[in-house]
Amino acid sequence: MNVVITHPEWGIYLGNALGLGFWSMMDSCEQPVAVTFPSEDAAIKHIRSWDNGNDPEAYGFVEAAANDEGYATVASLKEAGLEDMLGDMEDNVLRQMPVAGYA
C-alpha cells in the first residue's frame, strides 16, 4: 500500500510542476489522480525537498492503493477515507473521459 500526503486546508497533494505544488482543495489543475509514495518516510523526504522548508508534522499521511503508474485514483482515495478532501477531482475524471463515439 502506498501513501498520499494530505493537509487539513489544502486537501490531497496531487504533485508538482515547475516548482508549484498542486492540492485537491486548492488548484487541482484538472488532475484526476494523486501522486503516491512507497512509504511515509519517502513522503516526508519529498516534503523536506520543497524550497519553503515545510515541517512534515504539518501534513498527514494516508495509505492508499496506487495504480500501475503509481497514482491513487478517486476510487482508491475514497476507499482510504479521503472523500471529504477530493475537491473537484471527480469532476476532473469526468472531464477527461472520452465522450461516447468520440476518441
N, C-alpha and C positions, 0 to 999 in steps of 0.2 A: 504494500500500500504506500502510495506517495503522499506528500504533504503540500498543502497550499498555505500561503501566507494571508492572514486576514488583519483588518484594522477595524476598530469599532465604528469609526465615522466614514471611512473610505470604502469599506467592503472587502472584496476579494482582490488580491493582487493578480493582474492579468498578464503582466510582462512589461517590458520597456523598449523604447526605441529612441535613438538619438539623445540619450540621457534623460528621457522623461519616463516616469512610471505611470502606468495606467491601472485604474481601480474600477471595480464594477459599479460602485455607487457615486463615482465622480464623473470621469470621462472614459467610458469603456472603449471609445474609438471603434465601435461596432464589432468588438471581439466576441465571438460566440463560445470561447473556451478560455480556461485559465492555465497558466504555466504551473507545473508541479516540480517538486524537488524530491530526490530519493530519500531524504531524511530531514528531520528538524535541524540537525547540525548544518546540512547543506543550505537550508533556507536561511539560517542565521548568518552563515558566511556570506550569502548573497546580500542580505540587508547591510552587513558591515562594509560591503564594497561600494555602497552608494556614497556619492560625493558629500552629502549633507550630514554625515556622521550620525545616522539614526541609531537609537537604542533598541536592540532586538526585543527588550522587555515590553515595548510599547505595542507589539504585534502579537497576534495569535497564530497558532499552527494547528491545522486540522488535517487529519488523514482523509484522503480522497482517492478513489480509483482513477488511474490515468489510462488513456487510450494508447495505442501503439506508438504514437508520436510524442507521448509524454505530457499530454494536456488533459485536464479534467473537463469533462463535458457538463452541460447544465444538469443532465440527469445524475451524474456522479456527485455533483455539488449538492444537489437536493438530497441524495442518499446520505451525504455527510452531515446533513442538518443545516446547510447554509442557505436555505431558500430565502430567508429574510435579507440576505446580502447580495442577491443576484442583480439588483438594479435592473438595467434594461437588457441583460444578456439573453433572455428568452426571446425578446423582440429581435435581437441581433441574429439569432439562429433562424428565425422565420424569414428575415430579410435576405439571408444568404442561401436559402433553399431555392432550387430551380423551380420556376413556375411550370406547372403541368403543361407539357407539349413544347416547352422551350428549354433548350440545354445551354 
